Amino acid sequence: MFDSWDTRFCVLSNAGLLYFPNEKIESSSDLVPQNFKPLNDFVVVFVNPDEVKGRKNCFRVIFSQDQLKLKPLTLMAPTEQDMREWVRAMRLH
């Protein structure tokens, strides 16, 4: 299921999670988000590395059943500390 992973630059805002193709801003098109996930009613959980082919520092955003039928979103942080900070920030959201 997780054969390829794409690197994205993510921003947590009051409205939700925005992500961009990369973190470098080289043109005005780089300022346009690639996607947006509203964070109105969701749960964020840590993911066991066995569930994602041994990848570490993963966490999952599970959206409410009532919220547009969004599939769970699995994210991976570069370090364990970054992962914990993301999860904490999202839980405080």
NUPA-70099 format. One line per 8 residues: number of its first residue (from 1); their letters; for each residue x, y, z of N, C-alpha, C, O. Coordinates in Angstrom, 2 decimals. Example, Ala and Ser with C-alpha at 12.3 -4.5 7.8 and 13.67 -1.06 7.14 Angstrom:
1> AS> 13.19:-5.69:7.80:12.30:-4.50:7.80:13.20:-3.30:7.80:14.24:-3.32:8.46; 12.85:-2.25:7.08:13.67:-1.06:7.14:12.90:0.03:7.87:13.41:1.14:8.04 .
***
This chain:
1> MFDSWDTR> 0.82:-1.18:0.00:0.00:0.00:0.00:0.87:1.25:0.00:0.53:2.23:-0.66; 1.99:1.25:0.73:2.87:2.41:0.80:4.14:2.14:0.01:5.23:2.06:0.58; 4.02:2.01:-1.30:5.19:1.72:-2.12:6.07:2.94:-2.34:7.28:2.80:-2.47; 5.47:4.11:-2.39:6.29:5.31:-2.59:5.81:6.41:-1.66:4.62:6.52:-1.35; 6.74:7.21:-1.23:6.45:8.34:-0.35:6.98:9.58:-1.04:8.06:9.56:-1.62; 6.23:10.65:-0.98:6.64:11.91:-1.56:6.96:12.89:-0.44:6.24:12.96:0.55; 8.04:13.63:-0.60:8.40:14.65:0.37:7.54:15.88:0.14:7.42:16.36:-0.99; 6.95:16.39:1.20:6.10:17.57:1.13:6.50:18.53:2.25:7.00:18.10:3.29 .
9> FCVLSNAG> 6.27:19.80:2.04:6.45:20.82:3.06:5.07:21.10:3.64:4.19:21.59:2.93; 4.87:20.79:4.91:3.55:20.90:5.53:3.48:22.10:6.46:4.45:22.46:7.13; 2.31:22.71:6.49:2.04:23.85:7.37:0.73:23.60:8.08:-0.29:23.31:7.46; 0.77:23.70:9.41:-0.44:23.57:10.21:-0.98:24.97:10.46:-0.32:25.80:11.08; -2.20:25.22:9.98:-2.81:26.54:10.15:-4.09:26.41:10.96:-4.48:25.30:11.32; -4.73:27.53:11.26:-6.00:27.49:11.99:-7.06:26.71:11.21:-7.92:26.06:11.81; -7.00:26.77:9.90:-8.01:26.12:9.07:-7.75:24.64:8.87:-8.69:23.85:8.72; -6.48:24.24:8.87:-6.17:22.85:8.62:-4.73:22.65:8.22:-3.86:23.46:8.52 .
17> LLYFPNEK> -4.48:21.55:7.54:-3.14:21.18:7.12:-2.97:21.48:5.63:-3.71:20.97:4.79; -2.00:22.32:5.34:-1.66:22.65:3.96:-0.36:21.95:3.61:0.54:21.85:4.45; -0.26:21.46:2.38:1.06:20.97:2.00:1.41:21.38:0.60:0.57:21.50:-0.30; 2.71:21.60:0.45:3.30:22.15:-0.75:4.28:21.12:-1.33:4.77:20.27:-0.60; 4.56:21.20:-2.64:5.46:20.21:-3.26:6.86:20.23:-2.67:7.50:19.18:-2.58; 7.36:21.40:-2.27:8.70:21.45:-1.69:8.81:22.69:-0.81:7.92:23.54:-0.80; 9.90:22.78:-0.07:10.05:23.90:0.86:10.78:25.08:0.24:10.88:26.14:0.87; 11.26:24.94:-0.96:11.94:26.04:-1.64:10.94:26.88:-2.42:10.12:26.34:-3.17 .
25> IESSSDLV> 11.01:28.17:-2.25:10.13:29.07:-2.99:10.96:29.67:-4.12:11.79:30.56:-3.89; 10.73:29.18:-5.31:11.49:29.63:-6.47:10.64:30.44:-7.43:11.16:31.19:-8.26; 9.33:30.27:-7.33:8.43:31.04:-8.20:7.10:31.23:-7.46:6.88:30.62:-6.42; 6.24:32.05:-8.01:4.96:32.31:-7.36:4.08:31.06:-7.30:3.23:30.94:-6.42; 4.28:30.14:-8.21:3.50:28.90:-8.19:3.85:28.03:-6.98:3.05:27.19:-6.57; 5.04:28.23:-6.41:5.43:27.47:-5.23:4.66:27.90:-3.98:4.70:27.22:-2.96; 3.98:29.04:-4.05:3.19:29.54:-2.93:1.78:28.97:-2.90:1.03:29.18:-1.95; 1.42:28.25:-3.94:0.09:27.65:-4.04:0.14:26.25:-3.41:0.93:25.41:-3.85 .
33> PQNFKPLN> -0.70:25.99:-2.38:-0.68:24.67:-1.75:-1.05:23.58:-2.75:-1.89:23.78:-3.62; -0.41:22.44:-2.62:-0.72:21.29:-3.47:-2.02:20.64:-3.00:-2.78:20.09:-3.81; -2.26:20.70:-1.69:-3.48:20.11:-1.15:-3.78:20.74:0.20:-2.93:21.39:0.80; -5.00:20.53:0.66:-5.46:21.07:1.93:-6.34:20.03:2.60:-7.22:19.45:1.96; -6.11:19.79:3.88:-6.94:18.87:4.66:-7.54:19.66:5.82:-6.79:20.13:6.68; -8.86:19.83:5.86:-9.47:20.54:6.99:-9.31:19.72:8.26:-9.45:18.50:8.24; -9.02:20.39:9.35:-8.84:19.69:10.62:-9.91:20.15:11.60:-9.62:20.84:12.58; -11.14:19.74:11.34:-12.26:20.10:12.20:-12.54:19.02:13.23:-12.73:19.32:14.41 .
41> DFVVVFVN> -12.56:17.80:12.81:-12.91:16.69:13.68:-12.02:15.50:13.30:-12.29:14.82:12.31; -10.98:15.27:14.07:-10.00:14.25:13.71:-9.30:13.74:14.97:-9.42:14.32:16.05; -8.59:12.64:14.81:-7.75:12.07:15.85:-6.39:11.84:15.23:-6.29:11.44:14.07; -5.34:12.09:16.00:-3.99:11.82:15.50:-3.36:10.76:16.39:-3.41:10.85:17.62; -2.76:9.73:15.76:-2.19:8.60:16.49:-0.81:8.28:15.95:-0.49:8.57:14.79; 0.02:7.69:16.80:1.32:7.20:16.36:1.11:5.90:15.58:0.16:5.16:15.83; 2.01:5.64:14.63:1.89:4.46:13.79:3.06:3.53:14.07:4.21:3.96:14.11; 2.76:2.27:14.25:3.79:1.25:14.45:4.58:1.10:13.15:3.97:1.00:12.08 .
49> PDEVKGRK> 5.92:1.10:13.21:6.71:0.95:11.98:6.37:-0.28:11.15:6.55:-0.28:9.93; 5.88:-1.34:11.79:5.50:-2.54:11.05:4.34:-2.30:10.09:4.21:-3.00:9.09; 3.50:-1.30:10.40:2.36:-0.98:9.54:2.78:-0.25:8.27:2.03:-0.24:7.29; 3.95:0.35:8.27:4.40:1.17:7.14:5.78:0.73:6.65:6.66:1.55:6.40; 5.94:-0.57:6.54:7.16:-1.17:6.00:8.42:-0.71:6.72:9.43:-0.42:6.08; 8.36:-0.64:8.04:9.54:-0.32:8.83:9.93:1.14:8.88:10.95:1.48:9.48; 9.16:2.00:8.28:9.48:3.44:8.33:9.22:3.96:9.74:8.21:3.64:10.36; 10.15:4.76:10.23:10.04:5.28:11.59:9.44:6.68:11.57:9.36:7.32:10.52 .
57> NCFRVIFS> 9.01:7.13:12.73:8.52:8.50:12.95:7.24:8.80:12.16:7.06:9.92:11.68; 6.37:7.82:12.05:5.12:8.02:11.32:3.97:8.24:12.30:3.95:7.71:13.41; 3.03:9.04:11.84:1.80:9.26:12.59:0.67:9.39:11.60:0.88:9.66:10.42; -0.55:9.20:12.09:-1.70:9.15:11.19:-2.79:10.09:11.70:-3.08:10.16:12.89; -3.39:10.79:10.75:-4.54:11.64:11.04:-5.77:10.88:10.55:-5.89:10.56:9.37; -6.67:10.59:11.49:-7.90:9.86:11.17:-9.04:10.86:11.28:-9.29:11.42:12.35; -9.72:11.07:10.18:-10.80:12.05:10.12:-12.12:11.43:10.56:-12.32:10.22:10.44; -13.01:12.28:11.06:-14.34:11.84:11.48:-15.09:11.23:10.30:-14.88:11.63:9.15 .
65> QDQLKLKP> -15.94:10.27:10.59:-16.74:9.65:9.54:-17.63:10.66:8.83:-17.93:10.50:7.65; -18.03:11.71:9.54:-18.93:12.71:8.96:-18.21:13.74:8.10:-18.86:14.49:7.37; -16.91:13.78:8.16:-16.16:14.84:7.50:-15.72:14.44:6.09:-14.59:13.98:5.89; -16.58:14.60:5.14:-16.26:14.44:3.72:-15.67:13.09:3.34:-15.10:12.94:2.26; -15.79:12.12:4.21:-15.29:10.77:3.92:-13.81:10.78:3.53:-13.41:10.09:2.59; -13.00:11.56:4.24:-11.57:11.62:3.95:-10.87:10.35:4.43:-11.17:9.84:5.52; -9.95:9.85:3.63:-9.15:8.70:4.02:-8.14:9.15:5.07:-7.74:10.31:5.08; -7.73:8.24:5.96:-6.68:8.60:6.91:-5.42:9.05:6.18:-5.09:8.56:5.10 .
73> LTLMAPTE> -4.73:10.00:6.78:-3.53:10.57:6.19:-2.34:10.14:7.03:-2.27:10.47:8.22; -1.40:9.41:6.43:-0.21:8.96:7.15:0.95:9.87:6.77:1.25:10.08:5.60; 1.60:10.40:7.81:2.72:11.33:7.63:3.96:10.78:8.32:3.85:10.00:9.27; 5.14:11.18:7.83:6.39:10.75:8.44:7.25:11.99:8.67:7.45:12.80:7.77; 7.74:12.12:9.89:8.62:13.23:10.24:10.08:12.79:10.11:10.37:11.59:10.16; 10.99:13.75:9.96:12.41:13.37:9.81:13.02:12.78:11.08:13.93:11.95:10.99; 12.53:13.18:12.27:13.07:12.66:13.53:11.93:12.33:14.47:10.79:12.74:14.25; 12.24:11.58:15.51:11.22:11.24:16.50:10.75:12.50:17.22:9.56:12.65:17.49 .
81> QDMREWVR> 11.66:13.40:17.53:11.28:14.65:18.20:10.33:15.46:17.32:9.34:16.01:17.82; 10.63:15.56:16.02:9.73:16.27:15.10:8.35:15.62:15.07:7.33:16.31:15.07; 8.33:14.29:15.05:7.05:13.58:15.03:6.24:13.91:16.27:5.05:14.21:16.17; 6.87:13.87:17.43:6.17:14.17:18.68:5.67:15.62:18.72:4.59:15.89:19.24; 6.46:16.55:18.17:6.04:17.94:18.12:4.84:18.13:17.19:3.92:18.89:17.50; 4.85:17.44:16.05:3.71:17.51:15.12:2.45:16.95:15.78:1.39:17.56:15.71; 2.59:15.79:16.42:1.42:15.18:17.06:0.89:16.09:18.17:-0.32:16.27:18.29; 1.77:16.64:18.96:1.35:17.55:20.04:0.63:18.78:19.46:-0.43:19.16:19.94 .
89> AMRLH> 1.23:19.38:18.44:0.61:20.57:17.83:-0.77:20.25:17.24:-1.70:21.05:17.36; -0.88:19.10:16.62:-2.17:18.73:16.02:-3.20:18.44:17.09:-4.37:18.77:16.93; -2.78:17.82:18.18:-3.73:17.54:19.27:-4.19:18.83:19.94:-5.32:18.91:20.41; -3.32:19.84:19.98:-3.70:21.14:20.56:-4.55:21.96:19.59:-5.21:22.91:19.99; -4.54:21.59:18.34:-5.27:22.32:17.30:-6.72:22.28:17.64:-7.55:22.82:16.90 .
***
